[in-house]
């Protein structure tokens, strides 16, 4: 078995921008709890038990 197939990540981090205050922050794609904006407190990503539901603009995906 090759090493690449064993080390492939299943999730990633995402850089998002808050639609209310334009703050940018990096969040996990599959959060265990709701993620709020550090500036205004608006929910950016809602936990769904799997991949989160995004309420912010996605700028970049880091894998």
Secondary structure, DSSP 8 states (H G I E B T S, - for coil): --HHHHS--S--EEEEE-TTT--EEEEETT-SS-EE-TTT--EEEE--SSS-EE-SEEEEEE-
